[in-house]
Amino acid sequence: MRQSRALRILNIVNLIQWQIAVVVVGSMLARGQSVRSLPSANLPSAPFQPITARQRVLWVVDNTLGPETLTVGLFSAGIGTARDSPKEYGPHWGGFGDRYGMRLTGVSTGNVMEAGLGALWGEDPRYGYFRNASDPLKDRLRRVVFMTFVAHDRHGNRMPAYARYIATPGNNFLSNTWRADSEATNQAAALRTVWGFAGLMGKNAFTEFWPDVRQWVFHKKN
């Protein structure tokens, strides 16, 4: 049992390494991105700089292994273990590790698909780059929701997040091939897709407002 679990962990690590390599290759196709100023309403700090191949890789790593994503994984795996869902993993620490690892494979696959596909047509998946803390609250809330379904092109103009539309359901249905039987269904994949977009909206909100909260807390302490 320990050997099979260690093999699963090794496979997850190898999968993430392979996925990052795919992003590097795909991002090379976007090297010719041009620089162009944004309209003032979208301008974070002028002039706009298109996302580079290196930044795409860093985006994948941060969105896969960053503290926010890993913390959400702890809660997700914990809830699944408490509910013993899926039952194939069991309600114990080993099952917790299996659930955590399984979520990580789905997250990493989706991020690589989004970054790699987006590189083909210059889709920029970043949120924080376009954050503007000086915007009115209603505009910031609107951005949190809007940017769940919208990205920016290589000129900084807003566009439908086509790569995300492919990657989010794509990775959830693809992961059915290695998930436990009880959750490897089309219905379960569709539900994971919905939760994927909901989770992204929550992550956008965290990215948007956490710096303000942190600044307020530390300012109050001082």
Backbone bond lengths (Angstrom), bond angles and torsions (degrees), N, CA, C in turn:
res aa  C-N    CA-C-N  psi(-1)  N-CA   C-N-CA  omega(-1)  CA-C   N-CA-C  phi
1 M - - - 1.459 - - 1.528 110.78 -
2 R 1.349 116.43 -46.06 1.461 119.93 179.47 1.520 110.70 -62.68
3 Q 1.342 115.42 -38.67 1.457 119.30 -179.01 1.526 111.09 -65.48
4 S 1.338 116.42 -42.71 1.455 119.77 -179.81 1.521 110.86 -66.40
5 R 1.345 117.58 -36.18 1.457 121.02 178.60 1.530 110.22 -68.38
6 A 1.327 116.75 -40.83 1.458 120.29 176.95 1.525 110.86 -63.65
7 L 1.329 116.71 -36.79 1.459 120.81 177.98 1.518 110.63 -65.45
8 R 1.339 117.04 -38.21 1.460 120.84 178.04 1.523 110.54 -63.71
9 I 1.343 116.90 -42.97 1.463 121.25 178.57 1.526 110.71 -61.82
10 L 1.344 116.24 -42.65 1.454 120.36 178.61 1.523 111.17 -63.02
11 N 1.324 115.98 -39.22 1.460 119.78 178.33 1.528 111.39 -64.61
12 I 1.346 116.33 -38.04 1.469 120.43 177.91 1.522 110.37 -63.57
13 V 1.333 117.09 -44.56 1.465 121.25 179.30 1.525 110.23 -62.01
14 N 1.332 116.32 -44.83 1.465 119.87 179.62 1.518 111.48 -63.46
15 L 1.348 116.40 -38.00 1.458 120.63 179.48 1.524 110.68 -63.21
16 I 1.340 116.73 -44.36 1.461 120.38 -179.34 1.528 110.45 -65.27
17 Q 1.344 117.43 -40.27 1.459 120.26 178.71 1.522 110.69 -62.79
18 W 1.333 116.30 -42.93 1.461 120.26 179.49 1.520 110.57 -64.66
19 Q 1.325 116.78 -39.61 1.458 120.54 -178.85 1.521 111.47 -65.28
20 I 1.324 117.34 -41.82 1.466 120.52 178.60 1.526 109.96 -62.76
21 A 1.330 117.14 -38.15 1.462 120.41 177.70 1.521 110.69 -62.53
22 V 1.338 116.60 -38.19 1.460 120.56 178.65 1.525 110.63 -62.67
23 V 1.340 116.30 -41.72 1.468 120.25 179.34 1.523 110.78 -62.87
24 V 1.334 116.90 -41.67 1.466 120.22 -179.67 1.523 110.00 -59.53
25 V 1.332 116.56 -46.88 1.468 120.55 -178.86 1.525 110.37 -64.93
26 G 1.338 115.98 -46.77 1.461 119.32 -178.47 1.506 112.54 -63.94
27 S 1.312 116.50 -35.65 1.464 120.08 -177.00 1.525 112.40 -69.80
28 M 1.326 117.11 -22.46 1.461 119.53 178.45 1.528 110.95 -60.86
29 L 1.320 115.97 -26.66 1.458 119.97 -179.92 1.526 111.46 -70.85
30 A 1.315 116.61 -15.41 1.470 120.23 -177.79 1.526 112.55 -100.64
31 R 1.313 117.71 11.72 1.472 120.25 -175.87 1.521 112.74 -65.06
32 G 1.307 116.04 -24.01 1.448 119.01 -177.33 1.504 114.16 -83.82
33 Q 1.325 117.55 13.10 1.466 120.39 -179.34 1.523 110.20 -60.49
34 S 1.327 116.09 138.20 1.458 121.02 -178.25 1.509 111.42 -96.42
35 V 1.325 115.37 162.90 1.460 121.74 179.47 1.516 108.78 -102.94
36 R 1.312 115.57 131.18 1.454 119.90 -179.68 1.511 109.47 -150.16
37 S 1.334 116.86 142.02 1.458 120.92 -178.72 1.512 110.49 -69.90
38 L 1.336 115.21 145.81 1.459 121.95 177.15 1.517 110.49 -89.01
39 P 1.332 116.61 157.10 1.455 118.60 167.27 1.517 109.32 -58.42
40 S 1.307 117.90 149.74 1.465 121.64 -174.06 1.511 112.74 -58.11
41 A 1.337 118.01 -28.09 1.463 120.25 -178.51 1.510 111.41 -67.86
42 N 1.359 118.02 -27.32 1.456 121.34 -177.32 1.522 112.71 -104.01
43 L 1.307 116.11 -8.50 1.452 120.83 -169.90 1.522 111.96 -72.25
44 P 1.371 117.91 115.87 1.459 119.20 178.73 1.524 112.25 -78.38
45 S 1.320 118.00 -42.70 1.463 119.26 -177.26 1.527 111.91 -157.61
46 A 1.293 121.10 9.69 1.470 128.93 175.36 1.535 113.51 40.09
47 P 1.345 118.74 137.97 1.453 123.79 -11.14 1.528 110.99 -83.44
48 F 1.287 116.05 161.40 1.463 120.66 -179.96 1.523 110.93 -66.93
49 Q 1.328 116.32 135.77 1.458 121.85 175.96 1.527 108.82 -116.85
50 P 1.330 118.11 120.40 1.465 120.27 179.57 1.524 111.16 -60.37
51 I 1.295 116.44 153.07 1.457 121.39 179.19 1.524 109.40 -67.02
52 T 1.326 116.91 137.68 1.466 122.17 -179.59 1.522 110.17 -95.79
53 A 1.333 116.14 170.44 1.465 120.78 178.03 1.531 110.45 -60.01
54 R 1.326 116.05 -42.55 1.465 120.10 179.65 1.522 111.05 -63.28
55 Q 1.327 116.26 -41.03 1.468 119.84 179.82 1.528 111.58 -66.97
56 R 1.320 117.14 -31.97 1.469 119.41 175.72 1.523 110.58 -63.94
57 V 1.337 115.61 -43.57 1.473 119.61 178.68 1.523 109.98 -62.82
58 L 1.332 116.63 -44.77 1.461 120.22 179.18 1.526 111.11 -63.24
59 W 1.330 117.12 -35.52 1.473 120.84 177.33 1.520 110.15 -63.08
60 V 1.335 116.95 -43.36 1.467 120.39 178.14 1.522 110.91 -62.73
61 V 1.330 116.47 -47.14 1.468 120.80 -178.83 1.527 110.59 -61.55
62 D 1.338 116.65 -47.05 1.464 120.27 -177.84 1.527 111.71 -64.82
63 N 1.335 116.57 -40.41 1.459 119.86 -178.25 1.521 112.81 -79.34
64 T 1.337 116.41 -8.93 1.461 120.82 176.73 1.527 111.59 -103.47
65 L 1.330 115.78 -42.81 1.469 120.61 -173.59 1.526 112.90 -118.54
66 G 1.324 117.21 7.83 1.461 120.34 178.08 1.520 111.68 -69.36
67 P 1.332 117.58 159.54 1.466 121.44 -175.91 1.530 113.84 -59.12
68 E 1.336 117.47 -36.43 1.471 119.48 -179.80 1.519 110.80 -64.38
69 T 1.354 115.58 -47.62 1.461 120.58 -178.30 1.525 111.20 -64.74
70 L 1.326 116.95 -44.15 1.466 120.26 -179.12 1.530 111.23 -66.19
71 T 1.334 116.73 -35.54 1.465 119.92 178.68 1.520 111.11 -67.33
72 V 1.333 116.23 -43.03 1.466 119.89 176.85 1.523 109.73 -59.91
73 G 1.336 116.34 -37.63 1.456 120.53 178.52 1.520 112.77 -61.63
74 L 1.334 116.84 -36.29 1.463 120.30 177.87 1.529 110.86 -62.66
75 F 1.327 115.79 -44.46 1.470 119.45 178.93 1.523 110.94 -66.91
76 S 1.333 116.23 -43.22 1.462 120.31 -179.06 1.520 111.59 -61.90
77 A 1.342 116.43 -47.24 1.467 120.50 179.37 1.526 111.04 -67.35
78 G 1.333 116.63 -36.27 1.469 120.37 179.08 1.510 112.05 -64.55
79 I 1.334 116.58 -43.86 1.463 120.59 179.34 1.527 109.79 -65.41
80 G 1.345 115.99 -43.15 1.457 119.66 178.86 1.515 112.22 -62.40
81 T 1.333 117.44 -38.00 1.471 121.34 178.87 1.525 110.83 -69.32
82 A 1.323 116.75 -41.16 1.464 120.54 178.86 1.528 111.06 -63.40
83 R 1.334 116.48 -35.98 1.464 121.10 179.94 1.531 111.64 -88.20
84 D 1.345 115.22 -7.03 1.468 121.77 -175.45 1.531 110.31 54.17
85 S 1.318 114.51 51.97 1.459 120.93 -179.78 1.530 109.39 -131.00
86 P 1.327 118.58 123.36 1.474 126.43 -4.03 1.526 111.39 -75.18
87 K 1.310 115.65 153.01 1.466 120.81 -173.39 1.519 112.81 -66.58
88 E 1.317 116.96 -22.38 1.466 119.62 -178.13 1.526 112.21 -60.16
89 Y 1.351 117.95 -26.56 1.461 120.54 -176.47 1.525 113.10 -85.88
90 G 1.327 116.93 -25.04 1.452 120.43 178.38 1.521 113.52 85.52
91 P 1.364 117.13 156.98 1.477 122.16 -176.98 1.529 112.70 -92.86
92 H 1.323 117.04 54.81 1.468 120.65 -177.41 1.523 108.87 -140.20
93 W 1.332 116.43 -179.38 1.460 120.16 -176.28 1.521 111.98 -62.51
94 G 1.328 115.69 -35.81 1.462 118.71 176.86 1.520 111.24 -61.67
95 G 1.339 115.48 -41.73 1.456 120.27 177.68 1.522 111.55 -65.25
96 F 1.339 115.96 -37.13 1.466 120.39 176.76 1.530 109.93 -59.75
97 G 1.339 116.07 -45.98 1.461 120.58 179.31 1.519 112.14 -62.90
98 D 1.333 117.06 -40.21 1.462 120.88 178.57 1.524 111.21 -63.42
99 R 1.326 116.28 -43.19 1.472 120.37 179.88 1.525 110.87 -66.12
100 Y 1.325 115.79 -40.72 1.462 120.22 179.80 1.528 110.08 -63.54
101 G 1.318 115.55 -45.70 1.459 120.23 179.90 1.516 112.49 -65.83
102 M 1.332 116.43 -39.03 1.458 120.11 179.83 1.526 110.77 -63.84
103 R 1.326 116.56 -42.25 1.471 119.35 177.47 1.523 110.35 -62.58
104 L 1.331 116.57 -39.14 1.458 120.75 -178.20 1.525 111.30 -63.31
105 T 1.337 117.13 -38.25 1.467 119.05 178.25 1.523 110.81 -64.58
106 G 1.342 117.08 -39.54 1.458 120.19 178.80 1.515 111.98 -66.79
107 V 1.339 116.47 -44.11 1.467 121.27 -179.58 1.527 110.35 -62.81
108 S 1.329 116.25 -46.86 1.465 119.76 -177.65 1.520 111.12 -65.51
109 T 1.326 117.01 -40.18 1.464 120.07 179.46 1.521 110.73 -63.26
110 G 1.327 117.08 -45.05 1.459 120.72 179.12 1.519 112.68 -62.84
111 N 1.336 116.89 -42.02 1.462 120.33 179.97 1.524 111.73 -64.68
112 V 1.325 115.87 -41.61 1.464 119.72 179.88 1.522 110.86 -67.02
113 M 1.318 116.58 -40.85 1.458 119.88 178.01 1.526 110.75 -62.30
114 E 1.333 116.62 -43.90 1.464 119.79 -178.43 1.527 111.51 -66.48
115 A 1.325 116.92 -45.88 1.463 120.12 -178.76 1.524 111.25 -69.05
116 G 1.332 117.16 -40.87 1.454 120.60 -178.00 1.518 112.70 -69.28
117 L 1.335 116.83 -46.72 1.460 119.98 178.50 1.523 110.72 -66.12
118 G 1.329 116.35 -42.10 1.457 120.05 -179.70 1.515 112.86 -61.15
119 A 1.336 116.72 -29.90 1.463 120.31 179.19 1.525 111.17 -64.62
120 L 1.315 117.23 -26.85 1.466 120.62 -177.82 1.523 111.58 -67.14
121 W 1.331 117.18 -35.39 1.470 119.51 -179.32 1.530 112.66 -121.59
122 G 1.323 116.62 15.81 1.467 120.33 172.11 1.510 115.04 77.66
123 E 1.318 117.79 28.12 1.468 120.97 178.84 1.532 109.70 -80.24
124 D 1.319 116.19 127.50 1.466 122.63 -177.39 1.526 109.12 -98.77
125 P 1.349 118.77 113.25 1.468 120.75 -175.69 1.523 114.89 -85.22
126 R 1.330 118.08 -2.31 1.462 121.00 -173.85 1.526 112.08 -68.43
127 Y 1.319 114.63 147.34 1.466 120.51 172.46 1.531 110.53 -109.80
128 G 1.312 116.01 -49.36 1.466 120.51 -173.58 1.515 113.79 -58.38
129 Y 1.333 117.37 -31.46 1.465 120.55 -178.62 1.528 111.45 -62.33
130 F 1.335 115.80 -30.82 1.464 120.40 -176.00 1.533 112.36 -99.01
131 R 1.328 116.28 5.99 1.464 120.62 177.91 1.525 109.43 -70.59
132 N 1.330 115.91 138.85 1.459 121.09 177.15 1.525 108.08 -135.99
133 A 1.325 116.14 103.92 1.465 121.51 -174.95 1.522 112.97 -67.39
134 S 1.317 117.33 -15.63 1.465 119.92 -179.26 1.525 113.01 -86.79
135 D 1.318 117.32 -5.61 1.464 120.25 177.84 1.528 110.81 -67.68
136 P 1.331 117.79 152.68 1.474 120.18 173.87 1.526 110.70 -59.72
137 L 1.336 115.91 153.69 1.458 121.11 -176.38 1.519 112.38 -56.58
138 K 1.342 116.58 -41.78 1.461 118.94 -177.91 1.529 111.27 -64.29
139 D 1.336 117.20 -33.99 1.462 120.52 177.91 1.527 110.87 -70.93
140 R 1.316 116.53 -35.11 1.462 120.17 179.26 1.527 110.70 -70.21
141 L 1.324 116.27 -39.91 1.465 119.75 176.57 1.523 110.62 -65.09
142 R 1.330 115.28 -40.09 1.460 119.75 178.19 1.526 110.45 -63.13
143 R 1.337 116.69 -38.72 1.460 120.82 179.73 1.529 110.91 -64.52
144 V 1.335 117.12 -39.82 1.462 121.23 178.79 1.530 110.86 -56.23
145 V 1.330 115.72 -45.95 1.465 120.32 -179.24 1.524 110.75 -74.57
146 F 1.312 115.82 -47.24 1.461 122.08 -174.48 1.523 111.33 -60.44
147 M 1.350 116.28 -44.34 1.457 120.44 -175.68 1.528 113.41 -75.54
148 T 1.320 117.03 -2.19 1.457 120.11 171.56 1.520 110.03 -70.34
149 F 1.308 116.52 -29.28 1.460 121.79 -174.98 1.525 113.26 -118.69
150 V 1.334 117.27 -2.93 1.460 121.90 -176.08 1.523 108.98 -127.16
151 A 1.346 115.42 146.11 1.458 121.35 175.68 1.534 107.84 -125.84
152 H 1.331 116.59 -165.98 1.463 121.79 176.65 1.521 109.13 -124.28
153 D 1.322 115.58 148.70 1.457 118.91 177.40 1.523 109.95 -87.87
154 R 1.325 117.24 -173.63 1.458 120.64 -174.61 1.524 113.34 -71.58
155 H 1.330 116.43 -7.31 1.459 120.50 176.15 1.528 111.83 -103.44
156 G 1.337 116.35 0.13 1.455 119.92 179.81 1.508 114.16 89.73
157 N 1.331 117.25 4.99 1.462 120.38 178.04 1.521 110.32 -86.32
158 R 1.316 116.26 147.49 1.458 119.83 -179.85 1.525 111.22 -70.35
159 M 1.337 115.06 145.90 1.454 121.53 -179.67 1.523 108.66 -152.24
160 P 1.329 117.94 156.99 1.470 119.22 173.81 1.524 110.15 -58.76
161 A 1.311 117.13 140.07 1.467 121.53 -177.54 1.525 109.59 -81.14
162 Y 1.333 115.77 71.26 1.464 120.86 -174.72 1.526 112.10 -58.50
163 A 1.331 116.85 -43.14 1.465 119.82 -179.44 1.528 110.89 -61.51
164 R 1.329 115.95 -37.34 1.471 120.63 178.29 1.526 110.73 -69.02
165 Y 1.336 116.32 -38.05 1.462 120.06 178.79 1.527 110.98 -62.65
166 I 1.332 115.93 -30.52 1.464 120.18 178.20 1.523 110.79 -84.03
167 A 1.334 116.06 -44.25 1.463 121.13 -171.82 1.525 113.65 -69.74
168 T 1.328 117.16 -41.40 1.467 118.99 -174.50 1.523 112.19 -66.21
169 P 1.337 119.78 -54.05 1.470 117.16 175.35 1.524 111.37 -70.24
170 G 1.349 116.84 -33.53 1.461 119.54 -177.49 1.510 112.81 -60.05
171 N 1.341 117.21 -45.88 1.464 118.61 -177.95 1.528 111.21 -70.62
172 N 1.343 116.79 -30.90 1.464 119.12 -179.46 1.528 112.04 -72.13
173 F 1.312 116.88 -37.99 1.459 119.16 176.90 1.527 110.85 -76.59
174 L 1.334 116.66 -36.30 1.462 119.61 177.31 1.523 111.51 -63.23
175 S 1.331 116.83 -38.46 1.461 120.57 -177.66 1.524 112.54 -67.44
176 N 1.333 117.21 -12.40 1.474 119.53 174.19 1.522 111.50 -59.49
177 T 1.332 116.42 -23.53 1.468 119.68 -177.52 1.525 112.48 -72.49
178 W 1.338 117.71 -19.58 1.467 118.84 179.25 1.527 112.97 -125.37
179 R 1.303 118.29 6.27 1.460 120.55 178.20 1.526 111.03 -84.90
180 A 1.337 115.20 165.61 1.463 120.86 174.08 1.529 109.44 -61.01
181 D 1.318 116.44 148.58 1.465 121.29 -173.31 1.521 112.89 -55.73
182 S 1.331 116.86 -38.24 1.465 119.43 -174.69 1.526 113.40 -68.24
183 E 1.342 118.15 -18.94 1.465 120.32 178.60 1.521 112.43 -117.11
184 A 1.323 115.88 8.03 1.470 120.51 178.89 1.523 110.28 -95.27
185 T 1.322 116.16 55.33 1.462 121.52 -179.50 1.525 109.29 -122.32
186 N 1.332 115.25 160.10 1.470 119.23 178.52 1.528 111.38 -63.33
187 Q 1.328 116.25 -37.81 1.456 119.95 179.26 1.525 111.16 -63.95
188 A 1.331 116.22 -43.42 1.468 120.01 179.02 1.523 110.92 -65.51
189 A 1.330 117.25 -38.85 1.468 120.83 178.99 1.531 110.93 -65.46
190 A 1.338 116.31 -40.38 1.462 119.77 178.33 1.524 110.74 -64.12
191 L 1.330 116.95 -39.76 1.460 120.70 178.76 1.519 110.96 -66.78
192 R 1.327 117.15 -39.92 1.471 120.52 177.14 1.533 110.70 -63.13
193 T 1.335 115.88 -34.21 1.469 119.93 178.21 1.524 110.81 -63.73
194 V 1.344 115.89 -44.75 1.464 120.20 178.21 1.524 110.34 -61.13
195 W 1.332 116.19 -45.65 1.459 120.34 179.20 1.534 110.99 -65.64
196 G 1.330 116.69 -29.04 1.455 120.14 178.24 1.518 111.59 -63.69
197 F 1.332 116.71 -45.17 1.464 119.94 178.16 1.537 110.84 -69.16
198 A 1.329 116.44 -37.99 1.466 119.77 177.73 1.530 110.58 -63.68
199 G 1.335 115.71 -41.18 1.455 119.79 177.96 1.511 112.53 -64.70
200 L 1.339 116.52 -37.76 1.469 119.93 177.39 1.520 110.94 -64.05
201 M 1.332 116.62 -38.93 1.460 119.72 178.03 1.533 110.21 -62.49
202 G 1.323 116.24 -41.04 1.458 119.98 177.19 1.522 111.80 -64.38
203 K 1.333 116.57 -39.46 1.466 120.47 177.94 1.526 110.66 -65.65
204 N 1.331 116.44 -39.29 1.468 119.63 176.40 1.526 110.84 -60.11
205 A 1.328 116.06 -42.17 1.465 120.13 179.60 1.524 110.65 -63.17
206 F 1.326 115.98 -40.35 1.462 119.91 178.38 1.523 110.23 -63.36
207 T 1.343 116.47 -46.36 1.460 120.76 179.55 1.530 111.46 -62.12
208 E 1.316 116.34 -36.76 1.465 121.90 -177.44 1.521 112.36 -71.40
209 F 1.335 117.15 -44.03 1.464 119.27 -168.08 1.530 114.96 -110.10
210 W 1.334 118.31 -17.75 1.453 118.64 -178.05 1.527 113.19 -61.65
211 P 1.344 120.28 -40.32 1.474 118.25 176.52 1.522 112.88 -58.13
212 D 1.339 117.22 -34.96 1.462 120.19 178.16 1.523 111.13 -68.32
213 V 1.327 115.42 -42.74 1.473 120.01 179.24 1.516 110.17 -63.25
214 R 1.334 116.34 -45.42 1.462 120.96 -179.72 1.522 111.29 -61.25
215 Q 1.330 115.73 -43.99 1.460 119.93 179.46 1.530 110.94 -64.20
216 W 1.330 116.55 -40.13 1.465 120.59 179.85 1.522 111.06 -65.38
217 V 1.342 116.88 -42.00 1.467 121.22 -178.52 1.519 110.27 -65.10
218 F 1.341 117.10 -49.68 1.451 119.88 -177.74 1.517 112.07 -68.18
219 H 1.330 116.53 -34.25 1.461 120.27 177.87 1.532 110.08 -65.65
220 K 1.339 114.62 -37.46 1.465 118.56 -179.32 1.527 110.58 -69.70
221 K 1.337 116.17 -36.22 1.472 119.47 179.58 1.528 110.63 -66.90
222 N 1.325 115.69 -36.03 1.466 119.22 -179.15 1.527 111.94 -80.17
